[in-house]
């Protein structure tokens, strides 16, 4: 029995949303079929009348976006396949990036070392012993140029996991693109730039909340005008989940942070529709397969309603929740590391079935050391097998209408909304963080999960069940040469000798003055890195004005 209301809505969607998309971006194939030559429809709808369908599910590329943010989803093109990479020197990381691109990766994802993440140059005493260890060491524009050597920035999408000094690293990226002759307005990518989750779960903060939020809104304003295709923030549930949160908490606390960012930008005088289309999200793909799929679907629906109803956004692009996914690092085991290949494959499939826009798959050896070229290749091949061999990408939202998946989607939304309501009562995400509420909720969830493992109520294969004797590791190992720290120090010393010191001092003085006022800092950061001011020098000026964040006891 055909529902006349749904049939009419489908016809309108096809005419107004689908057909314009197909004219601009044809689907990957003319005909999608199974191995038995059974036709695979683009989109399946309920065969019987469902009074809640249009409000709760709707059509892909249309409010409330439960079924996806693009009208054709992966039938048009696959998600962006990124592998988070970066270690040692810019030269070594550049070689890894070019290798991954040659193997079919479609976007770059940069990991920075700890000194870079907290705004110190490689030759700072605080950086000793950490240079290049958990990511690439970037102190200057010269380092950034080497990192992207022979990689045309106008043609690739780059994600950078950087938060407190995100504005300065973005300035370096823009400066490198300009040197390449790229058109800045065409640059595509993302800076994580999510400082609230650093206070909650990760810890690589520098400045107190108020100036940190000012930096974020400066980026929103600058990119809306100058780099319109750049995602100005990746509001991150990933690290919240890695700290021990449940799927519901990951979604609730991420959206609460997002509400705080939008409100801060509105309070700074920005029109919501000028910056909201450039917001993006970053979620974790954990072990419970169906719960993760439901979480992604609920996230889109919740955000669409928040942006339309709470912030009165008028542009449908402001309602879309676009997200990157990474498989769960916290689920990787040092015991029987080959098992991680299976974990990652299932987690990646949940992200695809949940409608992610880009995906990173963890390597099997990451619980032991930095991933080798071989293990990264297996992780990338995992995505490619899902894309090209599984058929999971041939129809849109294939699990819609599943009694179980729709039940989980509704229940996750209900529980996450209850959390957000409680956080609103406290005065918003920042107030809830200052009171320790969000941190305590995550710690309690992590404790309960660990107890379940210890009581064997939660089985972790190879850890508390199905163990084997493992005398030694037969896996290849990647080691970072400690000599790179001295090489980075020498490079910085040479830079400081050859640059125009007066020009550097003058721009740093201008940054200090702007930091005390309200001038947008992004143009000054670009000018500073172009004059060869270092990351640590720029952050040092800001520290002098704003101080450092000290978490409450």
N, C-alpha and C positions, 0 to 999 in steps of 0.2 A: 504494500500500500504506500503510494507516494504522498508525502506531506506537501500540500500545495504551497504553504508558507516557505518551507525549506527549498522547494524547487524554484520558487521565484527569487529567493535570496541567492541561490546558486547561479542562476542566470545573470543576475546583477553583478555578482563577483566575477564571473567569467568575462563579462563585457568591460567592466570598469577597472578591474585589478589584474586579472590573468592575461587577457589579450594584449594590453600595452607592454607587459613584461615579456611575453613571448616574441613580440616584434623586435624588442631591443636585445633580448638574450634568449635565443632559441635553446631548446632542451638538448642534452648531450646526444640523444639518439632520436630517430624518428619513431621507432617502436621499441617499447620495453616489454620483454617476455621472460618467463622462467625457462629453465633448462628443458622443460617439457613443451615449450612453445605456447604456454598459457599467457595471454595478454595480462600485463600488470597495469591497472588503472593508475592515473595520476593521483587521484584522491577518492577515497571511499567514504560514503555517508551512511547514516543509519537507515535501514530499510523500512522501519516503522516510525511513526510520529514520535518525536522527542521534544517536549515543550521547552527543555532547558538547553537544547543544542546550540542555538545561535548565541545565547548569552554566555554559555560556559565554554564552548569550543570554537564555533565560528569557522572561518576559512583561513587557510595559510596566507600570510601577508596582509591580514585584516584583523581589526579589533575582535576579540581580546588577545589574539596571537597565540593562543594555546597550542595551535597546530603548526606553528612555525612563523618566522618573521619574513620569509620570502614566499611569493606566490607559488614558485615551482620547487623550492628547496633544492635538494641535491640532484634532482632531475635536470636542473639548469647547470649547476656546477657543484663539485664536491666542496666540503669544508676546506679551509686552509690547513694544510698539514705542516705544523711547526714542531721542531725539536728544540727544547730549551737547552742552550749550549753556551759555553764560555768558560775558559780556564786559562791560567798562566798569563802569557803575554798576548797583546793584540795580534801579533803575527800568528801565533798558534791557533787562536780562536778564529782568525780569518781563514786559515786553512781548513778548519773544521766546517765553517759555514759554507765554503765553496764546495767541499766534499758533499755535504748534505744537499745542497742545491743540485749538484750533479746526479744525486741519487733519487731525485724526484720530489724533494721537499719544496713546498710552495710559499713558505714564509719563514722569516728569521725570528728567533726568540733569544734575547741576550741575557745571560747571567753575569752579574757583576760581583767582584770580590767584596769582602766585608768592609775594608777601608773605603772603597768607592761608595758603598751603600750608606755609610755614615759620614761621608763628606771629608775624608782625609786623603791627602796625596800619598803616593807610595813611599816617599822619603820622610814622612812624618814618623817620629818615634812610636806613636800609638799604633802605626800600621805594621810594626816589626813582627815577622812570623806569620802574617796573614795575607801577604801580597800574592794574588793569583791563586789562592787556595780553593775557594768555593765559587769562583767566577773569574772573569777577566779583569785585569787591573787597568783602570782608565783614570788618568790624572789630568790630561790635557787634550787639546784639539788634535795634536799630533798623534796621540794614542788612538783617538776616534777615527782619524783618517786611515791609519794602518788597519784598524779593525774592519773597515768596510772597503779596503782596497780591492779594485776590480769587481766590485759589486755595485751595479747602477741603482742608486737609491730611488730613482724615479720609477723603477720597474719592479721593486720588491716591496712587500709589506713587512715591517719590522716591529716586533713587540719587545719592549725593554722593561725588565723587572727591576724598577728603581722607584723609590718613594720619596724620602725626605729631600734629596737633591734632584728630583725628577726634572725640575725646570732647567737646571744647568746642563744635565745630560741631553735633554731635548734641544737646548741651544747649540750644543756641540753637533748634534745630528743635523740640524738645519744648516749650520756653518759648513759641514762636510758636503752636504747636498749642493749648497751654493758653489763650493769649489769645483764640484763635478759638473757644474753647468745645469743642474736640474732645476725645474720649476718648482719652487717651494709649495705652491698651492696644490701640486699633484702628489705630494708625499703622503704615503699611507702607512699607518701603523698605530701603535698604542704605547703609552707610558702607564705603568701601573698607578703611581701617583696617589695611592690610597693610604693616607696617613692614619686614619682612625683605626684600621685593623692592625697597624703597627703598635698602637697603644694597647690594643686588646690582646694580640696573639703572637706577634712576630718580633718586635723589639728594636727594629732598625729605624728609630726616630732620631731626630736631632733637636728640633725647635719645639717650644710649647704649642698647644693646639691653635691658639688664635692666629699667630703669624703663619703657621703651617696651612691653615685654611685660606689665608690671604694669598699664599703662593698658588694654591690650587685654583682659586677664582681668577687670579692673574692669567694662568694658563688657559682657562676656559675662554676668557675674553680675547686673548691674543690669537688663539687658534681658530676661534669662530671667524675672525676677520682675515687671518693670514694663512692658516693651514687647515682649510675646511674639511679635508678628508681624514684628518688625524683624530684618533680616539683619545680624548684628553685625560681620561681616567679609566682604569680598569678596577671597578669596585669589587673587592676580592673576598669571596667566601672561602677560597681555597685554604688559606692559612688558618682561618677560623676552624675549619674542619680538621686540618692537620693537628691543631692544638687539642683536639678531643671532642669538638662539638658534634651533636647529632645532625642528621640531614635537615630536620626542622629548624634547629638553632642556626645552622649555616645559612639557610635561606632567610630567616627572620633577622638575624644580626646584619647580614649583608644589605638587605633592603633598608634596614633602619639607618645604617651608615649612608646609604645612597640618598635617603630622604634628607639627612643632615647636609650633604654636599649641595643638593639642589636648593635647599632653603638658604644656605650660606651665599650661594650665587645670586639668588633672588634678592636677598637682603643687601647684597653689594650693588644692586641696581641693574642686574642683567635680566633681559627678557628670557623667560624659560625656553622659548622655542629657538633662541639663537644658539644655545649650548647643549640642550638636552639630546638632540640627534647625535652628538659626538660622545655621549656617555656609553661605556661598555662595562661588561661584568666578567668575572673570572670565577668559575666554580670547580669544585672537586668532583671527580667521578670515583665513588667509593665502591665497596664490595656488594652491597645489597642491590642487585640488578634492577629489579622493578621499582624499588624506592627511589633510586637515582633518576630513572626515566621520569617518574611522576614529579620529582622535585624540579626538574628542568621545565616541565610543562606548567607546573603551578607558578614558577618564577615569572614566566612570561605573562601569565594572566594577571598576577598580582601587580606587576609593574605597570601594565597597561592601565589598570584601574587607578593606581596611585597617581600616575602622571596626568591622566585625563580628569579625574575627579578631585584629587587633593591639590594639584598645582595648576589646574585649568589649562594645561597645554593644549594648543589647538592643532598643531602639526602632527599627523599620524606617525611621522618618523620619531617624534618625541615619546611616543607610547611604546615603541619597540624595545624589548630587552634583547640585546645582542650579546653573546657571551663566548668566551674562550673556555675550554675545559682542559684540565690536566688530570691524568690518572693519579691515584692516591699514593703519594710517597710513603705515608705512614703505614700502609698495608704491605709494603715490600719486606721480605724477610731475608736475613743473612743466612738462615738455615735453608738448604735446598734452593738456592737462588733461581734455578731453572723454573721452579714453580711460578715465579713472578711473571714469566711470559704469559701464562694462562690467566693469572689475575688481571694483568694489564689488558689482555685481549677482551675479556668480559667487561671491564670498566670502560674501555674505549667504545665498545659496541653500545653500552648504555648511553654514552654521550651522543653517539650518532642517532640512535633511536629517539633520544630526547631533543634532537634538533640543534646541536651546537654549531657555531659559525667557524670555529677553529679548534684544533686539538693538538695536545702534546701527549705522547705516550712515553711513560718512564721506561728506563732500561733495566734489564733484569739484575744488573750488578750494583745498582745505586745504593743498596743497603750496606755495601762493602766499601765502595770507593767511587771516584768519578768514573762515568761510563766510558768504555772503550769504543773505538770506531765500529767494531763488530756488533757490540750490544746495542749501540744507537741505531745501526742499520736494521737490526731485527725489530726494534721498536717502531721505526718508520715503516718497515714492511708490514707490520701489524695493521697500521692504518690503511695501507694500500690494498691489503687483502680484503679488509672490510669494504672498502670503496669499490674495488673492481671485481671481486669474486663472490661476495656474500649475497648480493641482491638487496641488502638492507637500505641502500640509497635510491632504489628505483621507484618507491612510492612514498608519499608524504605522510608522516605521523602514522606508521603502520599499526601501532598498538592502540590508537584511539578507538574508543568503544569497548575495549576490554573491561569487563566488570571490575576486575581487580585493579587495573591501572587507573581507571577513572575514580574508583573509591580512594586509592592512595593519593591521587592528585588533589581531590577535594579535602581529604583529611590533613594533608601537609599544609595546604593553604589555610585551613581553619586554625590549626595550631600555630602556624607562623604569624597569622594576623593577631592572635591573642598575645604573642610576645611583643609585637610592634605596638599594640595598644598599651601594654604595660610600660614600654619604653617611652611612649608619648606622654604618659602620666608623670614620668620622672623628669620630663623636660627635654626629651630627645636623646639621641645616641651619645652625644658628648657628655651630657649629664649622667647618663647611665654608666659610661666608662669611668668617669671621675668618682662615682660611688662604688665602683668595683662590681656592679651587678652583672654585667655581661661576662667579665672574666671569671667570676665565681660560678656562673651557670655552666661555662665551658669546663672548668676544673671539676665540677661535680659529675658532669657527663663522662669526662675522661676517666675519672676514678671508678665510676660504675662499670664502664667498659673493661677496664683492666681487671676489676674483680671478677667479671664474668669469664674472662680468659683464664684467670687463675683457678676458678672453680670448674673450668671446662664446660661451662654453659655455652660459651662461644668458642668454637673450635677454629684454631689457626693451623692449617695443614703444615706439618713439618716442625711446628713450634711446640704445641701442647698435645699433639696427636700425630700419629704416622711418622714418628721420628726415625732417623737412620744414623748410623755412625758416619761421621764426616771427618776423616783424618786430615785432609788437606784440600786446598782449592785448586782445581784444574782450570780456572778461568784466567784469561789474560787480564793484566792489571794496568791501569793508567796511573802514572805517578807524575807529580808536578816537581820540576827541578827547582830546588831552593835557590839556585843561582839567579833566578829571574828577578828576585828582589833587588839584588845589587845592580843588575842591568837596568831596572826601572829607575833606580836612584841616579845612575849615571846619565840616563836620558833626560831626566828632569834637571839635573845640574847643567847639562849642555843647553837646554831650553832657556833656563834662567840667565845664562851667560849671553845668549845671542839676541834676546828680545829687547824691545824698546821699553826700558824700565819706567820711564816717565809716562808713557802712554798707559802702561798697566796701572800705575799709581793713580793716574787721573780717572780712569774708568772705575776703579775700586772706590774712590772717593764719591763718585756719582752714585754708585750702588748703595753706599752707606746712607747718603742723603735720601735716596728714594725709599730705602727700607724704613726710614724714620717717618716718611710721609705716606702718600697714597698712589704715587706714580706706578704704572705697570712695570714690573721688573724684567719681563721677558726680553724686550729689545735691548736692555742694558746687559743682560746675560750674554746675548748673542755677540754684542760688541766686545764684551770682555774676553770671551773665548777666542774671538778672531784676533785680538791683540795678544793672545797667548797667556792670558791669566789662567791659573790652574783651578781645578775644582776646589782644592783645599783652601786656596786664597779667597775665592769668592764666598765659600761657606764660612770661612773664618770671619769675614766682614759681617755676615749676617748673624753669626753667633755673638759677635760683639754688640750688636744692636738688640737682638731678641733674647739672648741667653739660650740655655739648653733645658729640655724637658726633664724633670725628675719625677718618676712615678710615685704616687702616694704609697705609704707603707701599708 
